[in-house]
Amino acid sequence: MTNTQHTFRVTGMDCASCAQTVENGVARLDGVELCQLNFTTETLRVSGTAVPQTIIQRIQELGYDVASPNEKVETAEPLNFWQFMRQRQETRLALVGALLILPSLLFNELLPMLGWEHPLLNLASVAALALAGWPIARSGWRSLRINRELTINALMTIAAVGALFIGAYTEAGLVMVLFAIGEALEGYTAVRARSSIRSLMRVSPQTATVMRPCMDCQEHLGQNGYTQGECPFCGIEPHKVPVEAVKLGETVIVKPGERVPVDGRILSGSSTVDQATITGESAPIARQPGDTVFASSINGAGVLHLGVTHLAADSTISRLIKLVEEAQERRAPAQRFIDRFARIYTPAVVILAALVAVVPPLVWQQPFIDPATPTNGWLYRALALLVVACPCALVISIPVSLVSALSNAAKNGVLIKGGVFLEALSQVKLVAFDKTGTLTQGKPAVTHFQSVQCQGNSCAACDDLLGLTHAVEQASEHPLAQAVAQAAGRQNVQNRYPAASNVQAQIGAGISGTVNGQQVKIGSHRAFKELPHEAHCQAISAAEADGLTAMLVTADEHYLGYLTVADQVRGDAATAVSHLHDLHIQTAMLTGDNPATAQNIAAQTGIDRVFANLLPEEKVGKIEELLGEYGRVAMIGDGINDAPALATATVGIAMGAAGTDQAMETADIALMHDDLSKLPFAIRLSRAAMRTVRVNVALSLGIKAAFLVAVLFGFGTMWLAVLADMGASLLVTLNGMRLTKFR
């Protein structure tokens, strides 16, 4: 059988340990070669020869379930905690157990001085243990039987049964009830985290108004022989259809105030569009015919007619949601360490607890069980140790922080493709910028053009030079070619020559083609070994010294003249660079342009270091040098031409080009809108995320250590240990989720 990949949505998981249990159980199946379960998105990916039914059966054996492929992901607002508790059988049992344990907690633990004892209190405690503990014990047994591993559920079951054995009925029931409620609390926070990501889905419209012919028109059936099909009387008219039914090339109408249902290009109409969902832009932007708008954007006051450019499943918002969910599967190094640590931690705790129970009674003749005061016995302390050591808070401390940061970044127009890149971004020491389209607007304009045969202003020879240049450049998508096309249109010389044939782009050296039998070449000053025209040579050098880009033109090796082009610096470039400096991050510019132009741009933006006249392969070499010097380097460019350099850097960042496929899929991070201010924001967010991770780990381990010492010295009880674990889990979860509000 050939290897295939299957994807499932696993339901019923409350914590990261549940996900680990499912992942390990499925991985043990014959024919499974790779298995990865993302707890936050509930997505299980399995590759190998195992059939889907076998995989689903194993998941169900472990106590979880698989959503139907046709079942839509819930995108409604999340329930509150009490609604969540009433939703599932396990949590309802925990609530009943909590009611049963209250009398015992009150009279046996909190107010023992009253001396009110009754066998019914112990019976209620045992009932609470049975109700709340049954799902936990069953899960622990399944993991032990199928996966051959001790889980957190197994630890809690051993502790509770042990407490029952020594007569600590209230503690046994209380441990299970508190642990079950704690698990439910983790499940609820997981739902909230998923909702933070799936809130992106809630802004996607479910219907669209499409211009289509009237089909099987009931009003006109029978007229002039019309029986079925397209109505000859109604013509094309608006139809409300599910957004999934909209086809490429159809025309969609978007009324004022409506959300744009699909990605499209404006055919007619003008309006302002709020596309904060995609790009994070704070204000609506003007859109005219020919401009692109994105699904989920909110239309302003004008009616827009759009030509559909992407199906609903392939829209920018759909790809964004998919990439954000996939990002969580790329675990950060810190998260991978915790996963490995937790795997060996639980068995080690069981061994340690066994030693605590056995060694003091054997070596120092300490009581194994103390009937008068059970908490003084070393068996009790060993059982309490099992409870204290439960690694719930530690396991959840990192994922919740990273998920919160990733979803916040996405909402603000920054797509970070995984925790590994978030962590790497926090450690960056230098950011290297491409020039054209990154520090500058990428929309240069021709400022001057002059032929060697120039006769003065508005010279026919100069116009002829511009027309010839356009004949070659019109086959290129380069920003300089677009500048030439605009200038040729203004001078009305765009059709003076036929389009060049045999057009070839020499990377870093220019472009050439054949026009009317002449081999025309256009390139930079350095692309020509020598320039035989002294006056032009001086003029070109002066222009380049002022920061302009010169394009020299030859035909059959004969020099014809030159054009100068200027690009405008982005309005936010200097501010973004300044903010990077505030973060103690150095900056550099890597460009294929001449040094004078590069220095001019650097002076305007505050860039620290400039490397000019670089071919694409030379940019890669320069990034490698900077990596050797700084250790961690980010490279930001357009995501296409700079792909080798982006791949070489520690973190590759693509300017979004308003959310194009290339920008979203090429680099490690994509700025969905061409807004450099998002870069300092992303770095601040990444640093905040890693600080939160460190604080969460410290809190988890610190609380554990404190209670461990208290238990070993006989000052702690089992139910207080569970309460502490619940508190730690809640504390690190809330601390991590603060990142969703980071600005």
Secondary structure as GFF3:
##gff-version 3
##sequence-region A 1 743
A	DSSP	beta_strand	4	11	.	.	.	ID=ss1
A	DSSP	alpha_helix	16	27	.	.	.	ID=ss2
A	DSSP	beta_strand	32	38	.	.	.	ID=ss3
A	DSSP	beta_strand	43	48	.	.	.	ID=ss4
A	DSSP	alpha_helix	52	61	.	.	.	ID=ss5
A	DSSP	beta_strand	65	66	.	.	.	ID=ss6
A	DSSP	alpha_helix	81	87	.	.	.	ID=ss7
A	DSSP	alpha_helix	89	104	.	.	.	ID=ss8
A	DSSP	pi_helix	105	110	.	.	.	ID=ss9
A	DSSP	three_ten_helix	112	114	.	.	.	ID=ss10
A	DSSP	alpha_helix	119	142	.	.	.	ID=ss11
A	DSSP	pi_helix	143	147	.	.	.	ID=ss12
A	DSSP	alpha_helix	152	165	.	.	.	ID=ss13
A	DSSP	alpha_helix	169	202	.	.	.	ID=ss14
A	DSSP	beta_strand	207	213	.	.	.	ID=ss15
A	DSSP	three_ten_helix	223	225	.	.	.	ID=ss16
A	DSSP	beta_strand	236	242	.	.	.	ID=ss17
A	DSSP	three_ten_helix	243	245	.	.	.	ID=ss18
A	DSSP	beta_strand	251	254	.	.	.	ID=ss19
A	DSSP	beta_strand	264	268	.	.	.	ID=ss20
A	DSSP	beta_strand	271	274	.	.	.	ID=ss21
A	DSSP	alpha_helix	276	279	.	.	.	ID=ss22
A	DSSP	beta_strand	285	287	.	.	.	ID=ss23
A	DSSP	beta_strand	292	293	.	.	.	ID=ss24
A	DSSP	beta_strand	298	299	.	.	.	ID=ss25
A	DSSP	beta_strand	304	308	.	.	.	ID=ss26
A	DSSP	three_ten_helix	312	314	.	.	.	ID=ss27
A	DSSP	alpha_helix	316	327	.	.	.	ID=ss28
A	DSSP	alpha_helix	333	364	.	.	.	ID=ss29
A	DSSP	three_ten_helix	374	376	.	.	.	ID=ss30
A	DSSP	alpha_helix	378	388	.	.	.	ID=ss31
A	DSSP	alpha_helix	392	411	.	.	.	ID=ss32
A	DSSP	beta_strand	414	416	.	.	.	ID=ss33
A	DSSP	alpha_helix	419	426	.	.	.	ID=ss34
A	DSSP	beta_strand	430	434	.	.	.	ID=ss35
A	DSSP	pi_helix	435	439	.	.	.	ID=ss36
A	DSSP	beta_strand	445	451	.	.	.	ID=ss37
A	DSSP	alpha_helix	460	473	.	.	.	ID=ss38
A	DSSP	alpha_helix	479	491	.	.	.	ID=ss39
A	DSSP	beta_strand	501	506	.	.	.	ID=ss40
A	DSSP	beta_strand	510	515	.	.	.	ID=ss41
A	DSSP	beta_strand	518	523	.	.	.	ID=ss42
A	DSSP	three_ten_helix	525	527	.	.	.	ID=ss43
A	DSSP	alpha_helix	534	545	.	.	.	ID=ss44
A	DSSP	beta_strand	549	555	.	.	.	ID=ss45
A	DSSP	beta_strand	558	566	.	.	.	ID=ss46
A	DSSP	alpha_helix	573	582	.	.	.	ID=ss47
A	DSSP	beta_strand	586	590	.	.	.	ID=ss48
A	DSSP	alpha_helix	595	605	.	.	.	ID=ss49
A	DSSP	beta_strand	609	611	.	.	.	ID=ss50
A	DSSP	alpha_helix	616	630	.	.	.	ID=ss51
A	DSSP	beta_strand	633	637	.	.	.	ID=ss52
A	DSSP	alpha_helix	643	648	.	.	.	ID=ss53
A	DSSP	beta_strand	651	655	.	.	.	ID=ss54
A	DSSP	alpha_helix	661	666	.	.	.	ID=ss55
A	DSSP	beta_strand	669	671	.	.	.	ID=ss56
A	DSSP	alpha_helix	678	712	.	.	.	ID=ss57
A	DSSP	alpha_helix	718	737	.	.	.	ID=ss58
A	DSSP	three_ten_helix	738	741	.	.	.	ID=ss59
###
